[in-house]
Amino acid sequence: MAAKTQALSPVLGLCFVVVWASLVSACEDTNNNLERVVDAAIRIPKCHEVQQDLFGVGFQIYTFNGSSWISTNVSADLFDFKGQKIGFHYFLAEKDFGGGQATWETTNPSSRVTAKAVASVKQVDTIPELLLESTNTTGVIRFGSTSFVQRLFPRRGLPPSVQHAKVGDIYTSDYTALYTFSYKKKSLVQK
């Protein structure tokens, strides 16, 4: 099986972190400010609020099926706004009972959320922005109460445009994105 890779530019990642940190630090109310720049199709529901933002840097992984490149995995590190690596993002080998496959995980403290895409907005020259709904969570601190995940401001990550490949060929495409994790507002949680 041949593997083709598009190299991740450290400069691209660093630039995105600087821009993202500026955006986050300039916002007094993350939910209201993000509403101004996030397409309505992928906004979190009004009864939810952003719990945390993490920056993903890694690779979208595609496999050639004979006629097109299919997204088969992702391998990304997750960073907090201080630039500290706190976890990773990947796909489960199979969809879970709720149809989720995209997974974000931290190890200290141990926490995990798996989700399925419920809406997307196409972007020019990059992977789409997404709204994903949680299908399973574990842990308490980071992801235990997560109900929605947004993939915002993605850069790169597209499959190759060439179609001359062999079945089973793998292509990794570097990408970056901001991930927001939201939960149902406590005042609206039924007791």
HUMO-V839585 format. One record per backbone hydrogen bond with DSSP energy under -0.5 kcal/mol. NH is the residue of the N-H (numbers start at 1). CO is the residue of the C=O. If there is no record, write none. Layout:
BEGIN
nh=NH co=CO
nh=NH co=CO
END
This chain:
BEGIN
nh=4 co=170
nh=6 co=172
nh=7 co=5
nh=10 co=8
nh=13 co=9
nh=14 co=10
nh=15 co=11
nh=16 co=12
nh=17 co=13
nh=18 co=14
nh=19 co=15
nh=20 co=16
nh=21 co=17
nh=22 co=18
nh=23 co=19
nh=24 co=20
nh=25 co=21
nh=26 co=22
nh=27 co=23
nh=27 co=24
nh=28 co=26
nh=30 co=28
nh=33 co=29
nh=34 co=30
nh=35 co=31
nh=36 co=32
nh=36 co=33
nh=37 co=33
nh=37 co=34
nh=38 co=34
nh=42 co=39
nh=43 co=40
nh=48 co=45
nh=49 co=183
nh=51 co=181
nh=52 co=181
nh=54 co=179
nh=55 co=79
nh=56 co=54
nh=56 co=177
nh=57 co=77
nh=58 co=175
nh=59 co=75
nh=60 co=173
nh=61 co=73
nh=62 co=171
nh=63 co=70
nh=64 co=169
nh=65 co=68
nh=70 co=63
nh=70 co=68
nh=72 co=61
nh=73 co=61
nh=75 co=59
nh=76 co=89
nh=77 co=57
nh=78 co=87
nh=79 co=55
nh=80 co=84
nh=83 co=80
nh=86 co=78
nh=87 co=78
nh=88 co=105
nh=89 co=76
nh=90 co=103
nh=92 co=101
nh=96 co=100
nh=99 co=96
nh=101 co=115
nh=102 co=115
nh=103 co=90
nh=104 co=113
nh=105 co=88
nh=106 co=111
nh=107 co=86
nh=108 co=109
nh=111 co=106
nh=112 co=138
nh=113 co=104
nh=114 co=136
nh=115 co=102
nh=116 co=133
nh=118 co=131
nh=119 co=131
nh=121 co=129
nh=123 co=126
nh=126 co=123
nh=127 co=156
nh=129 co=121
nh=130 co=151
nh=131 co=119
nh=132 co=149
nh=133 co=116
nh=134 co=147
nh=135 co=114
nh=136 co=114
nh=138 co=112
nh=146 co=143
nh=147 co=182
nh=148 co=182
nh=149 co=132
nh=150 co=180
nh=151 co=130
nh=152 co=150
nh=152 co=178
nh=155 co=176
nh=157 co=174
nh=165 co=163
nh=168 co=64
nh=169 co=166
nh=170 co=2
nh=171 co=62
nh=172 co=4
nh=173 co=60
nh=174 co=6
nh=175 co=58
nh=176 co=155
nh=177 co=56
nh=178 co=152
nh=179 co=54
nh=179 co=177
nh=180 co=150
nh=181 co=52
nh=182 co=148
nh=183 co=49
nh=185 co=47
nh=188 co=185
nh=189 co=185
nh=189 co=186
END
